[in-house]
Amino acid sequence: MQSAITSKGQATIPKAIRDHLGLNTGDRVKFFLHPDGSVVLLPKRPVSALRGIVKPAQPPVATEDMTEAAASEASGHPTRR
């Protein structure tokens, strides 16, 4: 696939590439220049898009348990669980 560069330095991303990257009108992309001279184009995603990618190894700790642990450490008598 190829695309021409306009006088303003713009290029159209071919539809097959837009579809593959899930790009829509108004989306932003990032360009990465590698030492070997190759260039990589990736979609710029909001941080919220990462939600749920990493599954926790353990269940979350309750706020009360964290408060209790911090208080016991501060008192010099750590609670073992």
mmCIF file as gemmi writes it, N, C-alpha and C atoms, coordinates in Angstrom:
data_model
loop_
_atom_site.group_PDB
_atom_site.id
_atom_site.type_symbol
_atom_site.label_atom_id
_atom_site.label_alt_id
_atom_site.label_comp_id
_atom_site.label_asym_id
_atom_site.label_entity_id
_atom_site.label_seq_id
_atom_site.pdbx_PDB_ins_code
_atom_site.Cartn_x
_atom_site.Cartn_y
_atom_site.Cartn_z
_atom_site.occupancy
_atom_site.B_iso_or_equiv
_atom_site.pdbx_formal_charge
_atom_site.auth_seq_id
_atom_site.auth_asym_id
_atom_site.pdbx_PDB_model_num
ATOM 1 N N . MET Axp A 1 ? 0.842 -1.178 0 1 0 ? 1 A 1
ATOM 2 C CA . MET Axp A 1 ? 0 0 0 1 0 ? 1 A 1
ATOM 3 C C . MET Axp A 1 ? 0.881 1.234 0 1 0 ? 1 A 1
ATOM 4 N N . GLN Axp A 2 ? 0.372 2.277 -0.595 1 0 ? 2 A 1
ATOM 5 C CA . GLN Axp A 2 ? 1.123 3.517 -0.62 1 0 ? 2 A 1
ATOM 6 C C . GLN Axp A 2 ? 0.181 4.7 -0.6 1 0 ? 2 A 1
ATOM 7 N N . SER Axp A 3 ? 0.746 5.866 -0.331 1 0 ? 3 A 1
ATOM 8 C CA . SER Axp A 3 ? -0.032 7.091 -0.259 1 0 ? 3 A 1
ATOM 9 C C . SER Axp A 3 ? 0.869 8.237 -0.697 1 0 ? 3 A 1
ATOM 10 N N . ALA Axp A 4 ? 0.303 9.242 -1.334 1 0 ? 4 A 1
ATOM 11 C CA . ALA Axp A 4 ? 1.067 10.416 -1.776 1 0 ? 4 A 1
ATOM 12 C C . ALA Axp A 4 ? 1.092 11.462 -0.669 1 0 ? 4 A 1
ATOM 13 N N . ILE Axp A 5 ? 2.127 12.256 -0.635 1 0 ? 5 A 1
ATOM 14 C CA . ILE Axp A 5 ? 2.258 13.356 0.309 1 0 ? 5 A 1
ATOM 15 C C . ILE Axp A 5 ? 1.768 14.628 -0.376 1 0 ? 5 A 1
ATOM 16 N N . THR Axp A 6 ? 0.889 15.382 0.297 1 0 ? 6 A 1
ATOM 17 C CA . THR Axp A 6 ? 0.381 16.63 -0.266 1 0 ? 6 A 1
ATOM 18 C C . THR Axp A 6 ? 1.394 17.753 -0.053 1 0 ? 6 A 1
ATOM 19 N N . SER Axp A 7 ? 1.121 18.918 -0.643 1 0 ? 7 A 1
ATOM 20 C CA . SER Axp A 7 ? 2.007 20.077 -0.475 1 0 ? 7 A 1
ATOM 21 C C . SER Axp A 7 ? 2.046 20.541 0.981 1 0 ? 7 A 1
ATOM 22 N N . LYS Axp A 8 ? 1.057 20.154 1.778 1 0 ? 8 A 1
ATOM 23 C CA . LYS Axp A 8 ? 1.028 20.499 3.202 1 0 ? 8 A 1
ATOM 24 C C . LYS Axp A 8 ? 1.703 19.422 4.053 1 0 ? 8 A 1
ATOM 25 N N . GLY Axp A 9 ? 2.277 18.4 3.422 1 0 ? 9 A 1
ATOM 26 C CA . GLY Axp A 9 ? 2.952 17.339 4.158 1 0 ? 9 A 1
ATOM 27 C C . GLY Axp A 9 ? 2.007 16.293 4.721 1 0 ? 9 A 1
ATOM 28 N N . GLN Axp A 10 ? 0.797 16.25 4.214 1 0 ? 10 A 1
ATOM 29 C CA . GLN Axp A 10 ? -0.192 15.308 4.712 1 0 ? 10 A 1
ATOM 30 C C . GLN Axp A 10 ? -0.276 14.086 3.798 1 0 ? 10 A 1
ATOM 31 N N . ALA Axp A 11 ? -0.652 12.959 4.391 1 0 ? 11 A 1
ATOM 32 C CA . ALA Axp A 11 ? -0.845 11.731 3.629 1 0 ? 11 A 1
ATOM 33 C C . ALA Axp A 11 ? -2.12 11.063 4.122 1 0 ? 11 A 1
ATOM 34 N N . THR Axp A 12 ? -2.778 10.361 3.23 1 0 ? 12 A 1
ATOM 35 C CA . THR Axp A 12 ? -3.967 9.599 3.601 1 0 ? 12 A 1
ATOM 36 C C . THR Axp A 12 ? -3.525 8.208 4.024 1 0 ? 12 A 1
ATOM 37 N N . ILE Axp A 13 ? -4.021 7.767 5.179 1 0 ? 13 A 1
ATOM 38 C CA . ILE Axp A 13 ? -3.732 6.406 5.634 1 0 ? 13 A 1
ATOM 39 C C . ILE Axp A 13 ? -4.703 5.487 4.905 1 0 ? 13 A 1
ATOM 40 N N . PRO Axp A 14 ? -4.192 4.495 4.186 1 0 ? 14 A 1
ATOM 41 C CA . PRO Axp A 14 ? -5.085 3.609 3.425 1 0 ? 14 A 1
ATOM 42 C C . PRO Axp A 14 ? -6.134 2.949 4.327 1 0 ? 14 A 1
ATOM 43 N N . LYS Axp A 15 ? -7.314 2.715 3.767 1 0 ? 15 A 1
ATOM 44 C CA . LYS Axp A 15 ? -8.436 2.171 4.523 1 0 ? 15 A 1
ATOM 45 C C . LYS Axp A 15 ? -8.087 0.854 5.222 1 0 ? 15 A 1
ATOM 46 N N . ALA Axp A 16 ? -7.37 -0.018 4.548 1 0 ? 16 A 1
ATOM 47 C CA . ALA Axp A 16 ? -7.02 -1.307 5.161 1 0 ? 16 A 1
ATOM 48 C C . ALA Axp A 16 ? -6.189 -1.096 6.434 1 0 ? 16 A 1
ATOM 49 N N . ILE Axp A 17 ? -5.3 -0.094 6.426 1 0 ? 17 A 1
ATOM 50 C CA . ILE Axp A 17 ? -4.475 0.202 7.601 1 0 ? 17 A 1
ATOM 51 C C . ILE Axp A 17 ? -5.345 0.822 8.696 1 0 ? 17 A 1
ATOM 52 N N . ARG Axp A 18 ? -6.222 1.768 8.311 1 0 ? 18 A 1
ATOM 53 C CA . ARG Axp A 18 ? -7.141 2.382 9.302 1 0 ? 18 A 1
ATOM 54 C C . ARG Axp A 18 ? -8.003 1.319 9.955 1 0 ? 18 A 1
ATOM 55 N N . ASP Axp A 19 ? -8.519 0.394 9.165 1 0 ? 19 A 1
ATOM 56 C CA . ASP Axp A 19 ? -9.358 -0.677 9.713 1 0 ? 19 A 1
ATOM 57 C C . ASP Axp A 19 ? -8.552 -1.571 10.652 1 0 ? 19 A 1
ATOM 58 N N . HIS Axp A 20 ? -7.346 -1.919 10.241 1 0 ? 20 A 1
ATOM 59 C CA . HIS Axp A 20 ? -6.49 -2.791 11.054 1 0 ? 20 A 1
ATOM 60 C C . HIS Axp A 20 ? -6.175 -2.142 12.407 1 0 ? 20 A 1
ATOM 61 N N . LEU Axp A 21 ? -5.922 -0.827 12.413 1 0 ? 21 A 1
ATOM 62 C CA . LEU Axp A 21 ? -5.584 -0.112 13.645 1 0 ? 21 A 1
ATOM 63 C C . LEU Axp A 21 ? -6.819 0.371 14.403 1 0 ? 21 A 1
ATOM 64 N N . GLY Axp A 22 ? -7.992 0.214 13.807 1 0 ? 22 A 1
ATOM 65 C CA . GLY Axp A 22 ? -9.216 0.675 14.457 1 0 ? 22 A 1
ATOM 66 C C . GLY Axp A 22 ? -9.315 2.187 14.511 1 0 ? 22 A 1
ATOM 67 N N . LEU Axp A 23 ? -8.783 2.861 13.495 1 0 ? 23 A 1
ATOM 68 C CA . LEU Axp A 23 ? -8.785 4.327 13.465 1 0 ? 23 A 1
ATOM 69 C C . LEU Axp A 23 ? -10.072 4.867 12.86 1 0 ? 23 A 1
ATOM 70 N N . ASN Axp A 24 ? -10.556 5.939 13.461 1 0 ? 24 A 1
ATOM 71 C CA . ASN Axp A 24 ? -11.747 6.625 12.972 1 0 ? 24 A 1
ATOM 72 C C . ASN Axp A 24 ? -11.435 8.1 12.8 1 0 ? 24 A 1
ATOM 73 N N . THR Axp A 25 ? -12.323 8.822 12.153 1 0 ? 25 A 1
ATOM 74 C CA . THR Axp A 25 ? -12.152 10.255 11.961 1 0 ? 25 A 1
ATOM 75 C C . THR Axp A 25 ? -11.905 10.94 13.301 1 0 ? 25 A 1
ATOM 76 N N . GLY Axp A 26 ? -10.877 11.773 13.34 1 0 ? 26 A 1
ATOM 77 C CA . GLY Axp A 26 ? -10.565 12.519 14.561 1 0 ? 26 A 1
ATOM 78 C C . GLY Axp A 26 ? -9.596 11.812 15.496 1 0 ? 26 A 1
ATOM 79 N N . ASP Axp A 27 ? -9.347 10.509 15.273 1 0 ? 27 A 1
ATOM 80 C CA . ASP Axp A 27 ? -8.381 9.788 16.11 1 0 ? 27 A 1
ATOM 81 C C . ASP Axp A 27 ? -6.985 10.346 15.861 1 0 ? 27 A 1
ATOM 82 N N . ARG Axp A 28 ? -6.124 10.164 16.838 1 0 ? 28 A 1
ATOM 83 C CA . ARG Axp A 28 ? -4.746 10.629 16.723 1 0 ? 28 A 1
ATOM 84 C C . ARG Axp A 28 ? -3.826 9.422 16.602 1 0 ? 28 A 1
ATOM 85 N N . VAL Axp A 29 ? -2.683 9.634 15.943 1 0 ? 29 A 1
ATOM 86 C CA . VAL Axp A 29 ? -1.692 8.573 15.783 1 0 ? 29 A 1
ATOM 87 C C . VAL Axp A 29 ? -0.337 9.083 16.27 1 0 ? 29 A 1
ATOM 88 N N . LYS Axp A 30 ? 0.528 8.137 16.609 1 0 ? 30 A 1
ATOM 89 C CA . LYS Axp A 30 ? 1.888 8.461 17.032 1 0 ? 30 A 1
ATOM 90 C C . LYS Axp A 30 ? 2.851 7.812 16.051 1 0 ? 30 A 1
ATOM 91 N N . PHE Axp A 31 ? 3.961 8.509 15.787 1 0 ? 31 A 1
ATOM 92 C CA . PHE Axp A 31 ? 4.996 7.989 14.91 1 0 ? 31 A 1
ATOM 93 C C . PHE Axp A 31 ? 6.236 7.72 15.739 1 0 ? 31 A 1
ATOM 94 N N . PHE Axp A 32 ? 6.848 6.576 15.516 1 0 ? 32 A 1
ATOM 95 C CA . PHE Axp A 32 ? 8.074 6.207 16.213 1 0 ? 32 A 1
ATOM 96 C C . PHE Axp A 32 ? 9.155 5.961 15.169 1 0 ? 32 A 1
ATOM 97 N N . LEU Axp A 33 ? 10.274 6.671 15.303 1 0 ? 33 A 1
ATOM 98 C CA . LEU Axp A 33 ? 11.405 6.507 14.4 1 0 ? 33 A 1
ATOM 99 C C . LEU Axp A 33 ? 12.427 5.606 15.078 1 0 ? 33 A 1
ATOM 100 N N . HIS Axp A 34 ? 12.716 4.471 14.454 1 0 ? 34 A 1
ATOM 101 C CA . HIS Axp A 34 ? 13.662 3.506 15.002 1 0 ? 34 A 1
ATOM 102 C C . HIS Axp A 34 ? 15.065 3.786 14.48 1 0 ? 34 A 1
ATOM 103 N N . PRO Axp A 35 ? 16.081 3.378 15.234 1 0 ? 35 A 1
ATOM 104 C CA . PRO Axp A 35 ? 17.472 3.612 14.816 1 0 ? 35 A 1
ATOM 105 C C . PRO Axp A 35 ? 17.81 3.06 13.429 1 0 ? 35 A 1
ATOM 106 N N . ASP Axp A 36 ? 17.121 2.001 13.018 1 0 ? 36 A 1
ATOM 107 C CA . ASP Axp A 36 ? 17.408 1.423 11.697 1 0 ? 36 A 1
ATOM 108 C C . ASP Axp A 36 ? 16.757 2.208 10.557 1 0 ? 36 A 1
ATOM 109 N N . GLY Axp A 37 ? 16.044 3.304 10.9 1 0 ? 37 A 1
ATOM 110 C CA . GLY Axp A 37 ? 15.408 4.137 9.882 1 0 ? 37 A 1
ATOM 111 C C . GLY Axp A 37 ? 13.959 3.799 9.621 1 0 ? 37 A 1
ATOM 112 N N . SER Axp A 38 ? 13.458 2.71 10.185 1 0 ? 38 A 1
ATOM 113 C CA . SER Axp A 38 ? 12.053 2.36 9.986 1 0 ? 38 A 1
ATOM 114 C C . SER Axp A 38 ? 11.168 3.255 10.853 1 0 ? 38 A 1
ATOM 115 N N . VAL Axp A 39 ? 9.954 3.434 10.416 1 0 ? 39 A 1
ATOM 116 C CA . VAL Axp A 39 ? 8.983 4.262 11.126 1 0 ? 39 A 1
ATOM 117 C C . VAL Axp A 39 ? 7.763 3.411 11.433 1 0 ? 39 A 1
ATOM 118 N N . VAL Axp A 40 ? 7.27 3.531 12.656 1 0 ? 40 A 1
ATOM 119 C CA . VAL Axp A 40 ? 6.088 2.784 13.07 1 0 ? 40 A 1
ATOM 120 C C . VAL Axp A 40 ? 4.981 3.787 13.386 1 0 ? 40 A 1
ATOM 121 N N . LEU Axp A 41 ? 3.794 3.512 12.918 1 0 ? 41 A 1
ATOM 122 C CA . LEU Axp A 41 ? 2.621 4.338 13.161 1 0 ? 41 A 1
ATOM 123 C C . LEU Axp A 41 ? 1.685 3.544 14.06 1 0 ? 41 A 1
ATOM 124 N N . LEU Axp A 42 ? 1.318 4.114 15.202 1 0 ? 42 A 1
ATOM 125 C CA . LEU Axp A 42 ? 0.402 3.442 16.122 1 0 ? 42 A 1
ATOM 126 C C . LEU Axp A 42 ? -0.697 4.403 16.548 1 0 ? 42 A 1
ATOM 127 N N . PRO Axp A 43 ? -1.887 3.873 16.822 1 0 ? 43 A 1
ATOM 128 C CA . PRO Axp A 43 ? -2.95 4.743 17.306 1 0 ? 43 A 1
ATOM 129 C C . PRO Axp A 43 ? -2.625 5.249 18.702 1 0 ? 43 A 1
ATOM 130 N N . LYS Axp A 44 ? -2.961 6.505 18.968 1 0 ? 44 A 1
ATOM 131 C CA . LYS Axp A 44 ? -2.794 7.058 20.312 1 0 ? 44 A 1
ATOM 132 C C . LYS Axp A 44 ? -4.109 6.803 21.041 1 0 ? 44 A 1
ATOM 133 N N . ARG Axp A 45 ? -4.042 5.993 22.06 1 0 ? 45 A 1
ATOM 134 C CA . ARG Axp A 45 ? -5.236 5.606 22.814 1 0 ? 45 A 1
ATOM 135 C C . ARG Axp A 45 ? -5.255 6.321 24.157 1 0 ? 45 A 1
ATOM 136 N N . PRO Axp A 46 ? -6.442 6.64 24.664 1 0 ? 46 A 1
ATOM 137 C CA . PRO Axp A 46 ? -6.529 7.234 26.007 1 0 ? 46 A 1
ATOM 138 C C . PRO Axp A 46 ? -6.167 6.188 27.053 1 0 ? 46 A 1
ATOM 139 N N . VAL Axp A 47 ? -5.714 6.638 28.194 1 0 ? 47 A 1
ATOM 140 C CA . VAL Axp A 47 ? -5.341 5.731 29.279 1 0 ? 47 A 1
ATOM 141 C C . VAL Axp A 47 ? -6.512 4.825 29.643 1 0 ? 47 A 1
ATOM 142 N N . SER Axp A 48 ? -7.726 5.328 29.536 1 0 ? 48 A 1
ATOM 143 C CA . SER Axp A 48 ? -8.905 4.525 29.888 1 0 ? 48 A 1
ATOM 144 C C . SER Axp A 48 ? -9.022 3.273 29.015 1 0 ? 48 A 1
ATOM 145 N N . ALA Axp A 49 ? -8.392 3.278 27.844 1 0 ? 49 A 1
ATOM 146 C CA . ALA Axp A 49 ? -8.439 2.103 26.969 1 0 ? 49 A 1
ATOM 147 C C . ALA Axp A 49 ? -7.654 0.933 27.563 1 0 ? 49 A 1
ATOM 148 N N . LEU Axp A 50 ? -6.772 1.22 28.518 1 0 ? 50 A 1
ATOM 149 C CA . LEU Axp A 50 ? -5.975 0.166 29.146 1 0 ? 50 A 1
ATOM 150 C C . LEU Axp A 50 ? -6.72 -0.55 30.264 1 0 ? 50 A 1
ATOM 151 N N . ARG Axp A 51 ? -7.841 0.01 30.683 1 0 ? 51 A 1
ATOM 152 C CA . ARG Axp A 51 ? -8.579 -0.571 31.797 1 0 ? 51 A 1
ATOM 153 C C . ARG Axp A 51 ? -8.926 -2.03 31.518 1 0 ? 51 A 1
ATOM 154 N N . GLY Axp A 52 ? -8.582 -2.895 32.472 1 0 ? 52 A 1
ATOM 155 C CA . GLY Axp A 52 ? -8.916 -4.303 32.367 1 0 ? 52 A 1
ATOM 156 C C . GLY Axp A 52 ? -7.896 -5.155 31.643 1 0 ? 52 A 1
ATOM 157 N N . ILE Axp A 53 ? -6.827 -4.553 31.099 1 0 ? 53 A 1
ATOM 158 C CA . ILE Axp A 53 ? -5.825 -5.335 30.382 1 0 ? 53 A 1
ATOM 159 C C . ILE Axp A 53 ? -5.061 -6.251 31.326 1 0 ? 53 A 1
ATOM 160 N N . VAL Axp A 54 ? -4.674 -5.71 32.486 1 0 ? 54 A 1
ATOM 161 C CA . VAL Axp A 54 ? -3.907 -6.494 33.452 1 0 ? 54 A 1
ATOM 162 C C . VAL Axp A 54 ? -4.845 -6.974 34.549 1 0 ? 54 A 1
ATOM 163 N N . LYS Axp A 55 ? -4.892 -8.273 34.726 1 0 ? 55 A 1
ATOM 164 C CA . LYS Axp A 55 ? -5.741 -8.853 35.764 1 0 ? 55 A 1
ATOM 165 C C . LYS Axp A 55 ? -4.945 -8.926 37.066 1 0 ? 55 A 1
ATOM 166 N N . PRO Axp A 56 ? -5.547 -8.525 38.208 1 0 ? 56 A 1
ATOM 167 C CA . PRO Axp A 56 ? -4.825 -8.574 39.469 1 0 ? 56 A 1
ATOM 168 C C . PRO Axp A 56 ? -4.495 -10.013 39.876 1 0 ? 56 A 1
ATOM 169 N N . ALA Axp A 57 ? -3.312 -10.204 40.478 1 0 ? 57 A 1
ATOM 170 C CA . ALA Axp A 57 ? -2.899 -11.529 40.931 1 0 ? 57 A 1
ATOM 171 C C . ALA Axp A 57 ? -3.677 -11.94 42.175 1 0 ? 57 A 1
ATOM 172 N N . GLN Axp A 58 ? -4.095 -10.957 42.958 1 0 ? 58 A 1
ATOM 173 C CA . GLN Axp A 58 ? -4.844 -11.208 44.191 1 0 ? 58 A 1
ATOM 174 C C . GLN Axp A 58 ? -6.067 -10.301 44.198 1 0 ? 58 A 1
ATOM 175 N N . PRO Axp A 59 ? -7.054 -10.63 45.023 1 0 ? 59 A 1
ATOM 176 C CA . PRO Axp A 59 ? -8.199 -9.719 45.125 1 0 ? 59 A 1
ATOM 177 C C . PRO Axp A 59 ? -7.761 -8.405 45.761 1 0 ? 59 A 1
ATOM 178 N N . PRO Axp A 60 ? -8.451 -7.31 45.475 1 0 ? 60 A 1
ATOM 179 C CA . PRO Axp A 60 ? -8.073 -6.022 46.051 1 0 ? 60 A 1
ATOM 180 C C . PRO Axp A 60 ? -8.19 -6.032 47.581 1 0 ? 60 A 1
ATOM 181 N N . VAL Axp A 61 ? -7.399 -5.183 48.218 1 0 ? 61 A 1
ATOM 182 C CA . VAL Axp A 61 ? -7.401 -5.067 49.676 1 0 ? 61 A 1
ATOM 183 C C . VAL Axp A 61 ? -8.406 -3.988 50.068 1 0 ? 61 A 1
ATOM 184 N N . ALA Axp A 62 ? -9.209 -4.258 51.092 1 0 ? 62 A 1
ATOM 185 C CA . ALA Axp A 62 ? -10.203 -3.298 51.564 1 0 ? 62 A 1
ATOM 186 C C . ALA Axp A 62 ? -9.504 -2.092 52.197 1 0 ? 62 A 1
ATOM 187 N N . THR Axp A 63 ? -10.106 -0.918 52.068 1 0 ? 63 A 1
ATOM 188 C CA . THR Axp A 63 ? -9.562 0.306 52.637 1 0 ? 63 A 1
ATOM 189 C C . THR Axp A 63 ? -9.356 0.165 54.137 1 0 ? 63 A 1
ATOM 190 N N . GLU Axp A 64 ? -10.29 -0.48 54.82 1 0 ? 64 A 1
ATOM 191 C CA . GLU Axp A 64 ? -10.17 -0.659 56.271 1 0 ? 64 A 1
ATOM 192 C C . GLU Axp A 64 ? -8.932 -1.475 56.622 1 0 ? 64 A 1
ATOM 193 N N . ASP Axp A 65 ? -8.656 -2.519 55.827 1 0 ? 65 A 1
ATOM 194 C CA . ASP Axp A 65 ? -7.475 -3.347 56.067 1 0 ? 65 A 1
ATOM 195 C C . ASP Axp A 65 ? -6.19 -2.55 55.856 1 0 ? 65 A 1
ATOM 196 N N . MET Axp A 66 ? -6.162 -1.681 54.828 1 0 ? 66 A 1
ATOM 197 C CA . MET Axp A 66 ? -4.981 -0.845 54.594 1 0 ? 66 A 1
ATOM 198 C C . MET Axp A 66 ? -4.778 0.132 55.746 1 0 ? 66 A 1
ATOM 199 N N . THR Axp A 67 ? -5.874 0.733 56.223 1 0 ? 67 A 1
ATOM 200 C CA . THR Axp A 67 ? -5.79 1.68 57.333 1 0 ? 67 A 1
ATOM 201 C C . THR Axp A 67 ? -5.28 0.986 58.586 1 0 ? 67 A 1
ATOM 202 N N . GLU Axp A 68 ? -5.798 -0.207 58.859 1 0 ? 68 A 1
ATOM 203 C CA . GLU Axp A 68 ? -5.372 -0.974 60.025 1 0 ? 68 A 1
ATOM 204 C C . GLU Axp A 68 ? -3.888 -1.338 59.924 1 0 ? 68 A 1
ATOM 205 N N . ALA Axp A 69 ? -3.444 -1.765 58.754 1 0 ? 69 A 1
ATOM 206 C CA . ALA Axp A 69 ? -2.045 -2.144 58.56 1 0 ? 69 A 1
ATOM 207 C C . ALA Axp A 69 ? -1.133 -0.934 58.739 1 0 ? 69 A 1
ATOM 208 N N . ALA Axp A 70 ? -1.534 0.212 58.192 1 0 ? 70 A 1
ATOM 209 C CA . ALA Axp A 70 ? -0.721 1.422 58.338 1 0 ? 70 A 1
ATOM 210 C C . ALA Axp A 70 ? -0.639 1.839 59.796 1 0 ? 70 A 1
ATOM 211 N N . ALA Axp A 71 ? -1.752 1.749 60.521 1 0 ? 71 A 1
ATOM 212 C CA . ALA Axp A 71 ? -1.772 2.132 61.937 1 0 ? 71 A 1
ATOM 213 C C . ALA Axp A 71 ? -0.901 1.192 62.759 1 0 ? 71 A 1
ATOM 214 N N . SER Axp A 72 ? -0.953 -0.102 62.471 1 0 ? 72 A 1
ATOM 215 C CA . SER Axp A 72 ? -0.151 -1.047 63.251 1 0 ? 72 A 1
ATOM 216 C C . SER Axp A 72 ? 1.342 -0.868 62.969 1 0 ? 72 A 1
ATOM 217 N N . GLU Axp A 73 ? 1.702 -0.558 61.724 1 0 ? 73 A 1
ATOM 218 C CA . GLU Axp A 73 ? 3.108 -0.289 61.394 1 0 ? 73 A 1
ATOM 219 C C . GLU Axp A 73 ? 3.58 0.978 62.101 1 0 ? 73 A 1
ATOM 220 N N . ALA Axp A 74 ? 2.733 2.002 62.11 1 0 ? 74 A 1
ATOM 221 C CA . ALA Axp A 74 ? 3.089 3.267 62.747 1 0 ? 74 A 1
ATOM 222 C C . ALA Axp A 74 ? 3.264 3.094 64.258 1 0 ? 74 A 1
ATOM 223 N N . SER Axp A 75 ? 2.523 2.176 64.835 1 0 ? 75 A 1
ATOM 224 C CA . SER Axp A 75 ? 2.613 1.969 66.299 1 0 ? 75 A 1
ATOM 225 C C . SER Axp A 75 ? 3.821 1.118 66.671 1 0 ? 75 A 1
ATOM 226 N N . GLY Axp A 76 ? 4.472 0.518 65.687 1 0 ? 76 A 1
ATOM 227 C CA . GLY Axp A 76 ? 5.626 -0.316 65.95 1 0 ? 76 A 1
ATOM 228 C C . GLY Axp A 76 ? 5.265 -1.758 66.267 1 0 ? 76 A 1
ATOM 229 N N . HIS Axp A 77 ? 3.986 -2.111 66.155 1 0 ? 77 A 1
ATOM 230 C CA . HIS Axp A 77 ? 3.524 -3.474 66.414 1 0 ? 77 A 1
ATOM 231 C C . HIS Axp A 77 ? 2.833 -4 65.164 1 0 ? 77 A 1
ATOM 232 N N . PRO Axp A 78 ? 3.62 -4.417 64.182 1 0 ? 78 A 1
ATOM 233 C CA . PRO Axp A 78 ? 2.99 -4.878 62.937 1 0 ? 78 A 1
ATOM 234 C C . PRO Axp A 78 ? 2.121 -6.101 63.145 1 0 ? 78 A 1
ATOM 235 N N . THR Axp A 79 ? 1.016 -6.109 62.466 1 0 ? 79 A 1
ATOM 236 C CA . THR Axp A 79 ? 0.077 -7.235 62.527 1 0 ? 79 A 1
ATOM 237 C C . THR Axp A 79 ? 0.452 -8.22 61.433 1 0 ? 79 A 1
ATOM 238 N N . ARG Axp A 80 ? 0.613 -9.471 61.76 1 0 ? 80 A 1
ATOM 239 C CA . ARG Axp A 80 ? 0.922 -10.514 60.762 1 0 ? 80 A 1
ATOM 240 C C . ARG Axp A 80 ? -0.37 -11.184 60.339 1 0 ? 80 A 1
ATOM 241 N N . ARG Axp A 81 ? -0.483 -11.464 59.058 1 0 ? 81 A 1
ATOM 242 C CA . ARG Axp A 81 ? -1.673 -12.151 58.547 1 0 ? 81 A 1
ATOM 243 C C . ARG Axp A 81 ? -1.281 -13.41 57.867 1 0 ? 81 A 1
